[in-house]
Amino acid sequence: METPSVVQGAATGGTPPNPTGSQSTGSKPGPQPAAQPAGGLSGRYATALYDLADDNRSLDEVVDQADALGRLIDQSPPLRALLENPTLDIAQSRDTVLAVLDNQGFGTTIRHFVGVIANNRRLPTLRGIIAAFAALVASRRGITIAEVSSAHLLTDLQRTQLRARLTQAGYGRVDIHEHVDAALLGGLVVRIGARLYDASLKSRLARLNHAMKGAA
């Protein structure tokens, strides 16, 4: 199986190829609907945060700070452990998390929102709520979210090439959410909704190994 061309240029650092012949899960590349916000508990909290920020005319600020909070959780194992610790009582967990947010310079809306989540014993779901909020914002703004995993942080050139490839493949406004996964070894994995483009070195090695076994 060849490297999915929708991410090939960004994965290798070369010039993005034409979109024809790309391989992925799902239907053929084309204009995709904006990401849909999650339902259930996370969706309800996300909607409440969106409405609060919109009413306060601080939506852009809250969107930026929610994105920063998501990155902070992803990059801080101690913070994740705190959020998931079942032994702390409500006051302990709330006050500790709010102290972290205050120290990091988060605004009043985000801190009050996290305080409510803590009081409701929902801190373990905070990262999911932030993700649902991002999806809700994208949906209402007509933005497609591309979840991009790579073995190392993307370079500015790779980001530019990836955006160009996604545009050529028929996607409109794209918001790239980056994740580092050392297990991929190299290359990229891009998920857009139900579609998955896998151009990781780990995947290519697995396909090579499978092909060699088939030829034996």
N, C-alpha and C positions, 0 to 999 in steps of 0.2 A: 504494500500500500504506500503510495507516495505521500509526501508531506502535504497537508491541506494548504492550498495556495493562499487562502484568505489570511494566513498568519506567517507564511513562509518568509516573506521579505523581512518582517520584523524579527523573526526568530533567528535569522542568519545574519542580519545586519546589512543585507544586500538590497538591491532595488526591488521594490514590490512587483511581483509578476502580475499577469492578467488574471482576472477572477475565474475564468473558465476552467473547469476540470477540478475544482476544489472538492475535497471529500470531507464529510462530516456526518453527524447523526441528524435525522430530520429531513425536511424537504429541501428543495433547491434554494440557493441563496436568493434573496430578494428583499424588498422593503419589509421590515418587521414592525409589529406594534410595539409601543412603549412598554417597558416592564410593568407588570401588574403588581400592586402592593399585596402583601401577604394578608390572609384573613385571620380569623381567630384572635387570640389574646394579643399577639404582637401587632396585628393590624389595627386593633381597637386603640391600643396605646399610641401607635404611630399616627393615626388619624387625630387623636386628641392633641398630640404635640403640634401637628400641622395646623390645626384650627386655632390653637392658642397663639402660635407664632404669627399666623396670618391676621388674627384679630389685633395683635399688638403691633402689626406692621414691622415685624422684625424677622420675616421669613428667611431672607437671604443670610442674615447673621446666624440664625439657628441652623440652617442647612449646613453652613460652613463649620459650625461648632459640633454638630452631630457627626459630620464626617471626621472631624479631628478626634472626637471621642471614640469612634469606631476604630480608628488607627491606633489610638492609645491602648485600647483593650487588646487589639491584635498583637501589639508589640511589647506588651508588659505582662509576662507570666505572673508576677506578684499580684497585679490588679485582677487578673482573671481568677486567681486562687481566692482572692478576697471576695469577689462577686459570687463565687460558687461555694464558699465556706458555709456549711449548714450549722456549725456550732456557735456562730456569733448570734447574739440577740439582735432585734431590730435596731435598737438605738446604737449599738456598737457598729454594726455594718453600715448604717446610714451615715453616722458621724465620720467614720473613717473614709468612706468613699467621697463624701462631700468635702472633706479636708483635702483629698487628692485633687479634686476638680478645682477647688479654690486655689490651691497651690499652682495649678496649671493654667489659671487665668480664664476658666470657663465663665460664661455670663450667667445672669440671674435665671433666665428661662430654663436653660439646660440643668442648672443645679437644682432648681425647684422641681423640675420634672423628675430627675433622678431621685430626689428625696421622696416624692410620691411613690415611685416604683419600689424604693426601699421599704417605706411604710407598709406597702401592700405585699411584702415578702416576695417580690418578683425580680430581685437583682440577678439571679442566674439567667434570666431571659433578656437582660439589658442589651446584649450584643444583637440578639435577634430582633429586638424592637428597633434598634438603630438601623439595621438592614432593611426592615419593613418600611421605616420612615424614608430611607433613600429611594426605595422602589416606588413609594407613593409620590414623592416629589418628582421623580423621573416620569411617572405616568401622567401627572397633571401638567408637566412642562413639555411633553412630547419627546422625551429623551430615551434612547435605548441604552441600557446598562450592559457593558461588556466586563465580565469578571475574568481577569487575566492573571494566571498563575505562571511564575517563572522561577528558575533556580536562583536567579540573582535579580537585584533591582534593575528595572528597565533603564536604558539610557534615553536621553532626549531624542536621539535619532531613531531608536526603536519605537518610541511612542509616536513620533511623527509618521513613520512608515506604517505602523499598525493602524492609525487613524485613516491614512490614505487607502490602505487595503480594505478596511471596513466600508469606507465610502464607496469605493469601486464595486464592492460586493452588493451594494444596494441598501446599506443601512444609512439612516439619516443622521440626526444629531446623536452622537455617541459619548457617553460618560464612561471612562475607563476606570475600573476599580482594581487596583493592583494587589497581589498577594505573592509573597515569597515562599517557595516550597523547595527546599534543597533536594528533596527526593527525586525531583524531575531531572536532575543532573544538568540539563541544558534545554534550550528551546522554550516554547510557550504552550500553554493550554488556555484556550479562550472559550468561555461559555456565554452565550447570549440566549436567555430564555431556556428553551428546551434543546437548543442546538449546541453541539460541542465540537470545537476544532482542536485537535490534539497534534501539535508539532513538537512535542517534547522528546528529548533524547532518550528518556526512559521508555517511552512508547515505541520509538524506532528500534531500540535494542530488543524489546520484547517481540516485535514483529520479525526482526531478523532471526532471533532465536527460534521462533515458531517455524519460519521458513526453512531453516537448517535442519530442524527435526523432521519436517515433511520430506526433505530431500534425502534423508539418511536411509 
